[in-house]
């Protein structure tokens, strides 16, 4: 997953990491980066789209290991 995150464009990666790993709100991220919360929303959505595409082959494996028992 970390390798896939590293392949994201810098602006997408920055917003994604701040939101998902640092638990920051879109508004907080927007203030820090000097852009609108809608821009942050777009960047995170695009990051997720790219990550889904990049990690699609791993999805069955992740579901196997992390599925509720």
N, C-alpha and C positions, 0 to 999 in steps of 0.2 A: 504494500500500500504506500509506504514511504517513497519508493522509487517512482510510483505513478504520480504522487503529489509533486515530486521534484520536476516532473516533465511539464507541469502546467506553466502557462505564461505567467510571468512574475506578478502581474496585477491580480490575476485569478488566485494564484497560490497564496499571496499575501492575505487577501480577504478570506479565503477558505480556512487557512490556518488560524487566523485570529478568531474566526467564528467557531469552528469545530473543535479546536484544540485549546484555545484560550477562553472559550465561553463568553466572547464579547458579542454584544448586540450589533445589529446593522447600524444603528445610530452611533454607537461608540466608535465603530470602525470608520464610518463616514467622517466623523469629526476628526479623527486622527489623520486620515488620508486626504482630507480636504475635498471630498466629493459628496454627492447626495446618497442617502440611504438606498434609493432606487438603483443607483450605479452599483452599490455593494450587492444588492439583491441579484442584479444581472450577472455580476462577476462570479458569485457563488453558484448560481444556477448553471452557468457555463462550465465552471470547474466540475460540478457534479456530473454534467453531461459527458465531459471528457473522461472523467474517472470511471463512469459506468462503462464507457466504450473500452477503455484501457484494461479494466479489470473483469470484463465479461467472462473470460475463460476461468476465472477463479471463483465465480459466484457459486457454482455447485459445491465446491470444496468448503467455502465459507459457511454455506448453509448446513453442511454436514457437521462441521465442528461447533457451530454456534447456535444451532437450532435448539429451542427449548425441549427439555426432556420430559 
